[in-house]
Amino acid sequence: MRVDIKGTIVSDDLKEVYDWFGIAATSPTDVRNAINQANAENDNELTVVINSGGGSVWAGSEMFYDLKNFKGTVKAEIPSVAASAASFLAMAADHVAISLLGQMMVHNASTSARGNFMDMNATSEFLQSTDKAIINAYMLKTKKSENELQELMNKTTWMNAQQAKEMGFVDEILFEDNQGANNVNASNDKLGVLLPPEAIDKAREAIAKSKVVPEPINHISSQSEPTNEKGNDVMDLKTLQNEHPELFEQVKNMGYAEGVRAENTRIKAIEDIAVPGNESLVNDAKFTNPIPAAQFAINALKAQKEQAQNQLMNMQKDAAPLNDIPGSNAPVSSDPKDEMEKEAEALGNIFAKGGQ
């Protein structure tokens, strides 16, 4: 059974927020569901594929616990990166393999805090305790001492595939037989970045609004039983509801969820197209007389054209009185030389009269 741990590691209650934003994320329930499926299928081997920059220490710890509790064999593969919380999560595996181009990173836990010096001291103690807990996971795999691991975490250590193997964090380098090991360390930018609280609150508000939709139809209208040319029984909705109610509910919920998703997509597309001044048209297209975004775009263009024509007609109407004003000959500019001579003559007359 394959278990994918991709994107930011988050708690279960934040997963839908990341999904809403379209950000890759994995929560403990995702891992637990995969483990439950493996148990149901009597699959005694898990392949945990990790491609994550980390995230929540607590969510990662919960995943570590579930993987360690699995009764069969756990194998971890790192195609790209296992950093921060994802790195100690890999330590839950019995065998860890990293791609030739893979990277691992370990560092100290971090958080944000506010308050007086006692609050800050308490936060510092909390973070140091968290680091000690994480070191326990690394010690199980690497057999390194606590001081050695603490030093690696203190300086935020990035390891390429060869370094990770030499330090005991991984057991195998995938594709190593084909090419030499990679010696380039990755940047730690934007890895396992948790969304800020204000963004989470805004997303939750939007998600709550998106869920306010008409209730799904809970009944099936009576209809004649269909048959096909070969004479085989045909499964219609009424038969499905009566004979397989659980499957019917599942299909109904899938259709309901797809309808909600399609409606949200339609409304967002209309909002993206809308321009100021068309609020009434937008509201009508979204709710009163729902139409596809493409049709709304055509209607919006027609409305803009009509507005422009009305503005032109109003301007022409306002300018009509100007046509009744009689014209006059434009003044004719005289020769600049003549003007200068007239000015000189006028000055001469003034001086001749003694400046009077």
C-alpha positions as CSV (number, residue, x, y, z in Angstrom):
1,M,0.0,0.0,0.0
2,R,1.3,3.4,-1.0
3,V,1.0,6.3,1.4
4,D,1.7,9.8,0.0
5,I,2.9,12.5,2.3
6,K,3.1,15.6,0.1
7,G,3.0,19.3,0.7
8,T,2.7,20.9,4.1
9,I,2.0,18.7,7.1
10,V,-1.1,20.1,8.8
11,S,-3.6,19.1,11.4
12,D,-6.9,17.5,10.4
13,D,-9.0,20.6,11.1
14,L,-6.8,22.8,8.8
15,K,-6.7,20.3,5.9
16,E,-9.9,21.7,4.2
17,V,-8.4,25.2,4.3
18,Y,-5.3,24.1,2.3
19,D,-7.6,22.2,-0.1
20,W,-9.6,25.3,-0.6
21,F,-6.5,27.3,-1.5
22,G,-5.3,24.5,-3.7
23,I,-2.2,24.0,-1.6
24,A,-0.8,20.5,-1.3
25,A,-1.1,19.3,2.3
26,T,-1.3,16.0,4.3
27,S,-3.0,15.5,7.6
28,P,-2.9,12.6,10.0
29,T,-6.3,11.3,8.8
30,D,-4.9,10.9,5.3
31,V,-2.2,8.6,6.6
32,R,-4.6,6.8,9.0
33,N,-7.0,6.1,6.1
34,A,-4.3,4.6,4.0
35,I,-3.2,2.4,6.9
36,N,-6.8,1.3,7.6
37,Q,-7.2,0.4,3.9
38,A,-3.9,-1.6,4.0
39,N,-5.2,-3.5,7.1
40,A,-8.5,-4.2,5.4
41,E,-6.8,-5.6,2.4
42,N,-4.3,-7.6,4.5
43,D,-1.4,-5.7,3.0
44,N,1.6,-6.1,5.3
45,E,3.8,-3.5,3.6
46,L,3.5,0.3,3.4
47,T,5.5,2.4,1.0
48,V,5.5,6.0,2.4
49,V,6.4,8.5,-0.3
50,I,7.5,11.7,1.3
51,N,7.8,15.0,-0.6
52,S,7.3,17.7,2.0
53,G,9.1,20.7,3.5
54,G,7.5,19.9,6.9
55,G,4.9,21.8,8.9
56,S,3.2,21.1,12.2
57,V,5.3,19.1,14.7
58,W,2.1,17.8,16.4
59,A,0.6,16.5,13.1
60,G,3.9,15.0,12.1
61,S,4.2,13.3,15.5
62,E,0.7,11.9,15.1
63,M,1.7,10.4,11.7
64,F,4.9,9.0,13.2
65,Y,2.8,7.3,15.9
66,D,0.4,5.7,13.4
67,L,3.2,4.5,11.1
68,K,5.2,3.0,14.1
69,N,2.0,1.2,15.2
70,F,1.6,-0.5,11.8
71,K,2.1,-4.2,12.3
72,G,3.8,-4.8,9.0
73,T,6.8,-3.4,7.2
74,V,7.1,0.4,6.6
75,K,9.4,1.6,3.8
76,A,10.0,5.3,3.1
77,E,11.0,6.8,-0.2
78,I,12.1,10.5,-0.6
79,P,11.9,11.5,-4.3
80,S,12.6,15.2,-3.6
81,V,12.7,16.6,-0.1
82,A,12.0,15.6,3.5
83,A,12.6,18.6,5.6
84,S,11.7,19.8,9.1
85,A,8.7,17.7,10.4
86,A,8.9,15.5,7.3
87,S,12.4,14.5,8.2
88,F,11.6,13.0,11.6
89,L,8.5,11.5,10.1
90,A,10.7,9.4,7.8
91,M,12.4,8.0,10.8
92,A,9.2,5.9,11.5
93,A,10.1,3.7,8.5
94,D,12.0,0.4,8.8
95,H,13.9,1.2,5.6
96,V,14.5,4.7,4.2
97,A,15.5,5.3,0.6
98,I,16.2,8.7,-1.0
99,S,16.4,9.6,-4.6
100,L,19.8,10.5,-6.1
101,L,18.5,14.1,-6.2
102,G,16.8,14.0,-2.9
103,Q,17.4,16.3,0.1
104,M,16.9,16.1,3.9
105,M,16.9,19.0,6.4
106,V,16.9,19.0,10.2
107,H,16.5,22.1,12.4
108,N,15.2,23.3,15.7
109,A,11.4,23.7,16.2
110,S,10.0,27.2,15.9
111,T,6.9,29.0,16.9
112,S,5.5,32.5,17.6
113,A,4.8,34.0,21.0
114,R,3.8,37.2,22.8
115,G,3.7,38.3,26.4
116,N,6.1,39.2,29.2
117,F,9.5,37.7,29.9
118,M,8.0,34.8,31.8
119,D,5.9,33.9,28.8
120,M,9.0,34.1,26.6
121,N,11.0,31.9,29.0
122,A,8.1,29.4,29.0
123,T,8.1,29.4,25.2
124,S,11.8,28.8,25.1
125,E,11.5,25.8,27.5
126,F,8.7,24.5,25.4
127,L,10.7,24.7,22.2
128,Q,13.8,23.0,23.8
129,S,11.6,20.2,25.1
130,T,10.1,19.8,21.6
131,D,13.6,19.6,20.1
132,K,14.5,16.9,22.6
133,A,11.5,14.9,21.6
134,I,12.4,15.2,17.9
135,I,16.0,14.1,18.6
136,N,14.6,10.9,20.1
137,A,13.2,9.9,16.6
138,Y,16.5,10.8,14.9
139,M,18.5,8.8,17.5
140,L,16.5,5.6,16.8
141,K,17.5,5.7,13.2
142,T,21.0,7.3,13.1
143,K,22.4,5.9,16.4
144,K,24.0,9.3,16.8
145,S,24.3,10.9,20.2
146,E,21.9,13.6,21.5
147,N,24.7,16.2,21.4
148,E,25.6,15.4,17.8
149,L,22.0,15.7,16.6
150,Q,21.4,18.8,18.6
151,E,24.4,20.4,16.9
152,L,23.0,19.5,13.5
153,M,19.6,21.0,14.4
154,N,21.1,24.1,15.9
155,K,22.8,25.1,12.6
156,T,19.9,23.9,10.3
157,T,21.6,21.1,8.4
158,W,20.8,20.3,4.8
159,M,21.9,16.9,3.5
160,N,22.1,15.7,0.0
161,A,21.5,12.0,-0.7
162,Q,25.1,10.9,0.0
163,Q,25.4,13.0,3.2
164,A,22.1,11.7,4.5
165,K,23.3,8.1,4.0
166,E,26.7,8.8,5.6
167,M,25.0,10.3,8.7
168,G,22.6,7.4,9.0
169,F,19.3,9.2,8.2
170,V,18.7,7.0,5.2
171,D,19.6,3.4,4.3
172,E,19.7,3.5,0.5
173,I,20.2,5.9,-2.4
174,L,17.9,5.2,-5.3
175,F,19.5,5.1,-8.8
176,E,23.0,5.3,-7.2
177,D,24.2,2.6,-9.5
178,N,23.5,4.6,-12.6
179,Q,25.1,8.0,-11.6
180,G,27.2,9.6,-9.0
181,A,25.6,11.1,-5.9
182,N,24.3,14.6,-5.9
183,N,26.3,17.3,-4.1
184,V,24.0,20.3,-4.3
185,N,22.2,21.5,-1.2
186,A,18.7,22.9,-1.6
187,S,17.4,26.3,-0.4
188,N,15.2,26.4,2.6
189,D,12.9,29.0,1.1
190,K,9.1,28.3,1.3
191,L,9.4,24.8,2.7
192,G,6.6,23.6,5.0
193,V,5.3,27.1,5.4
194,L,2.1,27.1,7.5
195,L,-0.6,29.6,6.5
196,P,-1.0,32.6,8.8
197,P,-4.0,32.6,11.1
198,E,-5.7,35.5,9.3
199,A,-5.6,33.6,6.0
200,I,-7.0,30.5,7.7
201,D,-9.9,32.5,9.2
202,K,-10.7,34.1,5.8
203,A,-10.7,30.7,4.1
204,R,-12.9,29.1,6.7
205,E,-15.4,32.0,6.3
206,A,-15.4,31.4,2.5
207,I,-15.7,27.7,2.9
208,A,-18.7,28.1,5.3
209,K,-20.4,30.4,2.7
210,S,-19.8,27.9,-0.1
211,K,-21.5,25.2,1.9
212,V,-24.8,27.2,2.0
213,V,-26.5,25.6,-0.9
214,P,-29.9,24.1,-1.6
215,E,-30.5,20.7,0.0
216,P,-30.1,17.7,-2.3
217,I,-33.2,15.9,-3.6
218,N,-33.9,13.0,-1.2
219,H,-36.4,11.1,-3.3
220,I,-36.7,9.4,-6.6
221,S,-39.7,9.9,-8.8
222,S,-41.6,6.8,-9.9
223,Q,-40.7,5.6,-13.3
224,S,-41.2,2.5,-15.4
225,E,-38.6,-0.2,-15.1
226,P,-36.2,0.0,-18.0
227,T,-35.2,-3.0,-20.1
228,N,-32.5,-3.4,-22.8
229,E,-32.6,-5.2,-26.1
230,K,-30.7,-8.2,-24.6
231,G,-33.3,-8.7,-21.9
232,N,-30.8,-8.2,-19.0
233,D,-32.0,-6.3,-15.9
234,V,-31.0,-2.7,-15.9
235,M,-30.2,-1.0,-12.6
236,D,-32.2,2.2,-12.4
237,L,-32.1,4.8,-9.6
238,K,-35.1,3.5,-7.8
239,T,-33.7,-0.1,-7.8
240,L,-30.3,1.2,-6.7
241,Q,-31.9,3.1,-3.8
242,N,-34.0,0.2,-2.7
243,E,-31.5,-2.6,-3.1
244,H,-28.2,-0.8,-2.4
245,P,-29.0,2.2,-0.2
246,E,-25.4,2.8,0.9
247,L,-24.2,2.9,-2.6
248,F,-27.1,5.1,-3.6
249,E,-26.1,7.6,-0.8
250,Q,-22.5,7.5,-1.9
251,V,-23.5,8.3,-5.6
252,K,-25.9,11.0,-4.5
253,N,-23.3,12.6,-2.3
254,M,-20.7,12.5,-5.0
255,G,-23.1,14.2,-7.4
256,Y,-24.0,16.8,-4.7
257,A,-20.4,17.6,-4.0
258,E,-19.6,17.9,-7.8
259,G,-22.6,20.2,-8.2
260,V,-21.4,22.4,-5.3
261,R,-17.9,22.5,-6.8
262,A,-19.2,23.4,-10.3
263,E,-21.4,26.2,-8.8
264,N,-18.6,27.7,-6.9
265,T,-16.4,27.6,-10.0
266,R,-19.1,29.3,-12.0
267,I,-19.6,32.1,-9.4
268,K,-15.8,32.7,-9.1
269,A,-15.4,32.9,-12.9
270,I,-18.2,35.5,-13.0
271,E,-16.5,37.5,-10.2
272,D,-13.2,37.4,-12.0
273,I,-14.8,38.8,-15.2
274,A,-16.9,41.5,-13.4
275,V,-15.8,45.1,-13.6
276,P,-17.0,48.1,-11.4
277,G,-20.4,49.4,-12.5
278,N,-21.9,46.1,-13.4
279,E,-22.9,45.1,-9.8
280,S,-26.6,44.6,-10.8
281,L,-25.7,42.5,-13.8
282,V,-23.3,40.4,-11.7
283,N,-25.8,39.7,-9.0
284,D,-28.4,38.7,-11.6
285,A,-26.0,36.3,-13.3
286,K,-24.9,34.7,-10.1
287,F,-28.2,34.2,-8.3
288,T,-31.4,35.6,-9.9
289,N,-31.0,34.2,-13.4
290,P,-27.9,31.9,-13.2
291,I,-25.9,31.7,-16.4
292,P,-22.5,30.4,-17.4
293,A,-19.5,32.7,-17.1
294,A,-19.1,32.7,-20.9
295,Q,-22.6,34.0,-21.4
296,F,-22.1,36.6,-18.6
297,A,-19.0,37.9,-20.4
298,I,-21.1,38.4,-23.6
299,N,-23.8,40.2,-21.6
300,A,-21.2,42.4,-19.9
301,L,-19.7,43.4,-23.2
302,K,-23.2,44.3,-24.6
303,A,-23.9,46.3,-21.5
304,Q,-20.6,48.2,-21.8
305,K,-21.4,48.9,-25.4
306,E,-24.8,50.2,-24.6
307,Q,-23.4,52.4,-21.8
308,A,-20.9,53.9,-24.2
309,Q,-23.6,54.6,-26.8
310,N,-25.8,56.3,-24.2
311,Q,-22.9,58.4,-23.0
312,L,-22.1,59.5,-26.6
313,M,-25.8,60.4,-27.2
314,N,-25.9,62.4,-23.9
315,M,-22.7,64.3,-24.9
316,Q,-24.1,65.1,-28.3
317,K,-27.4,66.3,-26.7
318,D,-25.5,68.5,-24.2
319,A,-23.4,70.0,-27.0
320,A,-26.3,70.8,-29.3
321,P,-26.9,74.4,-28.0
322,L,-23.4,75.3,-29.1
323,N,-24.3,74.9,-32.7
324,D,-26.7,78.0,-32.4
325,I,-23.9,80.5,-31.3
326,P,-23.0,82.7,-34.3
327,G,-19.4,82.7,-35.4
328,S,-17.0,85.6,-35.8
329,N,-13.8,86.2,-37.7
330,A,-10.8,85.1,-35.9
331,P,-8.3,87.8,-35.0
332,V,-5.5,88.3,-37.5
333,S,-1.9,88.3,-36.1
334,S,0.0,91.4,-37.2
335,D,3.6,91.4,-38.3
336,P,5.9,91.2,-35.2
337,K,8.1,93.9,-36.8
338,D,5.2,96.4,-37.0
339,E,4.2,95.7,-33.4
340,M,7.8,96.5,-32.2
341,E,7.8,99.7,-34.2
342,K,4.5,100.8,-32.7
343,E,5.8,100.0,-29.1
344,A,9.0,102.0,-29.8
345,E,7.0,105.0,-31.1
346,A,4.8,104.9,-28.0
347,L,7.8,104.9,-25.7
348,G,9.3,107.8,-27.6
349,N,6.2,109.9,-27.1
350,I,6.3,109.2,-23.4
351,F,9.9,110.3,-23.0
352,A,9.2,113.4,-25.3
353,K,6.6,114.5,-22.8
354,G,9.0,114.2,-19.9
355,G,7.7,110.8,-18.7
356,Q,4.2,112.2,-18.2
